[in-house]
C-alpha cells in the first residue's frame, strides 16, 4: 500500500527522509495541479528524478522549492534509467542557500524595467512578471525549471533589470496607482465605486489637464491592457521622485471621490485606540495573500515609518485607510515590533545598517564593510547568518521572511550573531576612520535606534564602550 498526502501537511523532505530511512523502492509522484514530478527510489536511495523536461540532479534541486502539491508513493515501481545515487540529507545540505533565497524572494512582486540585451532564457523569466505575479508564482510555473529560474532571477535582480516595486520611489507611486485603478475597475474594488461610468469618463478629462509628460504616461497606464514597465521606467527616469508623488497623489485624491468609504464603528473605535496608544510605534508587514488595498497599505510600512506616519502618508481617504490598517492588525498581518523581541532584534540591525549607509559618504567604505562582513558570514557555521545577509546585501528587507524564519532561532543565537556582526563592522570602521570619528558616527545612529526601539539599543552601546 502506497503513502499519500499533501506537501502543506507533510514537507517534501520529510516524505523523502521517511522513504530513505525505510529503504523503500518505488516511485513518488507529486502533482501541484500545474506541474508533475516523479522521484524514483531504490533501497532508500534516490536514483532518478523527472520534472517536466528536466531530469536528474537539477530536477531534484528544483523540487526542493515545492511546498504545495499532492503526493502518492507507488511501491516497487523502478526507474528505467538510474542516473543518481543520492541520500535526501545530502541534497538538503547542498540546497540550504537556494531554499533560503526562494523563501526570501518568494513574496516579492518584481517589475521588468530593462529589457536591453536579455538572453532568450532571461526574457522568458523577465516577461513572466506582469505586476501581479510574485516570485514564487513565476519560479513554480517556469518552463525552465525552478533552479534555473531562480538563478536567472538572482542575476536579473543584481543587474537591476528586475526591481522590486518599492526600489524606486517614482516606480512605486506609478505602480500603486496602477494597482488601485485595476482594483477599482477589474477586481473587487468595483463594489466600492459610486459611479464607474462617470469615473472612466471624468478621469480622462482630469488627466488631460496635467502636464504633458505625466498626462501621457497616466493615460497609457489606465488604458493599456498590458503594462510595459520598461516603457514607464524609461520615461520616469527623466522626472523627480517628488514631482511624480505630487502628480500621483492628485490622481488618488480624484479617485477617492468616487470610492464609497463606509464608516465601520467597531473598526473606527479600534483604530482610534491603537493610534492613541501605539501611534508612535513601528509596525512591520508580515501578511501574505492580501487584497489589493491591503497590499498597497502594507508597502507603506517600510520598517521606518510609525503607525501614525503611515496613516498620514497613505494616498487613500482616511476612513478607507483606517479600515484597512485595522483589518491588517486584526488579522496579524501587521506586527508592532515592541511585541516581538526576536523581530525587534532583527529590525534593530536593519535600522542600524540603513542609518550607517546613509551616514557614510564614502561609498568605497560601504563596499569594504560589505566585503569584510560577507567573508565573516561565509565562515560562520550558524544558519542564522542567512537572515542578516539579506539586510546587508539587499536594498529593502522582506519582513514577511524575517517574521516566518525568526522562530527557527533562539533569542541568544540572534543576539550573539548581531554582536559578532557589529564587531566586524566596528573594526572595519575604526581601521578606516579612527576611533573618535567611528564613535561619533555610531553614537548618532544609536540615538536613532533608541528613538525607535529602546529595548535593543544595549547591543550596540555595549560594543561602542
Secondary structure, DSSP 4 states (H G I P E B T S, - for coil): ---EEETTTS-HHHHHHHHHHTT--EEEEEE-SS-EEEEEEETTEEEEEEETTEESHHHHHHHTT----EEEEEET---SS----B-HHHHHHHHHHHHHHHHHHTT-BEEE---TT--HHHHHHHTT--SS-BHHHHHHH-TT-HHHHHHHHHHHHHTTSEEETTSSHHHHHHHHHHHHHHHHHHSGGGGGBS-HHHHHHHHHHHHHTS-HHHHHHHHHHHH-SS--HHHHHHHHTTS-HHHHHHHHHHHHHHHHTTB-----HHHHHHHHHHHHHHTTSBEEE---S--HHHHHHHHH--SSSBHHHHHHH-SS-HHHHHHHHHHHHHTT-EEEGGG-HHHHHHHHHHHHHHHHHHH---HHHHHHHHHHHHHHHHH---TTHHHHHHHHHSSS--HHHHHHHGGGS-HHHHHHHHHHHHHHHHHHHHHHH-HHHHHHHHHHHHHHHHHH-GGGTHHHHHHH-
